[in-house]
């Protein structure tokens, strides 16, 4: 189970880093989704920074739980933006990463000391 958790954490961190980088780099697809949801580039940048911060915080064990909660929050916010565009199917699928990250954070034994 410990190996499964580590692999899942690595995959979620990479996914969060990639999603955050796409937002910070103001990729056209991200801009289109946020504009369709009625949000501007400042919301896009803020969410991107949150996702990158979460992905970096899971690396040191002492901040892993906090990083997982940030990843969870970032993916939930991304899912809400997707739902706001009317894309329910993709919105539901996009809830899988925050559910996994939230489960990992909730069952984590490490906290900030």
C-alpha positions as a printed Julia matrix, in Angstrom:
113×3 Matrix{Float64}:
   0.0    0.0     0.0
   2.9    2.36    0.73
   4.25   1.98   -2.81
   0.76   2.63   -4.24
   0.49   5.82   -2.15
   3.9    7.05   -3.31
   3.11   6.4    -6.97
  -0.25   8.13   -6.61
   1.35  11.15   -4.91
   3.97  11.41   -7.67
   1.32  11.17  -10.41
  -0.92  13.76   -8.73
   2.02  16.1    -8.18
   3.02  15.84  -11.85
  -0.59  16.36  -12.96
  -0.95  19.39  -10.7
   2.38  20.8   -11.88
   1.4   20.37  -15.53
  -2.05  21.88  -15.02
  -0.6   24.79  -13.07
   2.12  25.42  -15.63
  -0.45  25.5   -18.44
  -2.39  28.13  -16.53
   0.63  30.26  -15.6
   1.86  30.11  -19.19
  -1.59  31.39  -20.26
  -2.14  28.6   -22.74
  -4.95  29.48  -25.18
  -7.05  26.44  -24.2
  -6.95  27.48  -20.53
  -7.83  31.08  -21.38
 -10.8   29.88  -23.45
 -12.16  27.72  -20.61
 -11.81  30.5   -18.04
 -13.38  33.06  -20.39
 -16.28  30.68  -21.06
 -16.77  30.46  -17.29
 -16.74  34.26  -17.01
 -13.34  34.44  -15.33
 -10.3   36.47  -16.28
  -6.6   35.87  -16.5
  -5.96  36.84  -12.86
  -8.11  33.92  -11.68
  -6.29  31.7   -14.16
  -2.89  32.78  -12.85
  -3.9   32.46   -9.2
  -5.18  28.92   -9.72
  -2.03  28.03  -11.66
   0.2   29.27   -8.85
  -1.87  27.3    -6.31
  -1.52  24.12   -8.35
   2.23  24.58   -8.78
   2.69  25.37   -5.09
   0.77  22.25   -4.09
   2.82  20.07   -6.41
   6.06  21.42   -4.97
   4.92  21.09   -1.36
   4.33  17.34   -1.63
   8.04  16.76   -2.25
   9.32  17.35    1.32
   7.61  14.91    3.68
   7.0   17.56    6.34
   4.74  19.55    3.98
   3.21  16.64    2.09
  -0.21  16.76    3.74
  -0.52  20.49    3.16
   0.62  20.05   -0.44
  -2.01  17.36   -0.97
  -4.71  19.66    0.4
  -3.55  22.42   -1.96
  -3.62  19.99   -4.88
  -7.12  18.96   -3.82
  -8.28  22.58   -3.64
  -6.72  23.41   -7.0
  -8.36  20.5    -8.78
 -11.74  21.19   -7.13
 -11.55  24.79   -8.33
 -10.6   23.61  -11.82
 -13.56  21.23  -11.8
 -15.89  24.04  -10.76
 -14.64  26.15  -13.67
 -15.31  23.25  -16.03
 -18.82  22.81  -14.61
 -19.4   26.56  -15.05
 -18.78  26.13  -18.79
 -21.58  23.55  -18.95
 -19.32  20.58  -19.61
 -20.8   18.2   -17.03
 -19.17  14.98  -18.27
 -15.65  16.4   -18.25
 -16.42  18.12  -14.95
 -17.33  14.78  -13.37
 -14.2   13.11  -14.76
 -12.08  16.01  -13.5
 -13.26  15.27   -9.95
 -11.2   12.06   -9.84
  -7.82  13.75   -9.07
  -9.16  15.86   -6.16
 -10.92  12.85   -4.7
  -7.68  10.88   -4.8
  -5.6   13.78   -3.44
  -8.14  14.44   -0.69
  -8.14  10.77    0.29
  -4.34  10.79    0.45
  -4.31  13.98    2.51
  -7.0   12.7     4.89
  -5.23   9.4     5.47
  -1.76  10.9     5.69
   0.16  10.42    8.94
   2.47  13.39    8.36
   1.55  16.94    9.15
   3.41  20.23    9.35
   5.49  20.24   12.52
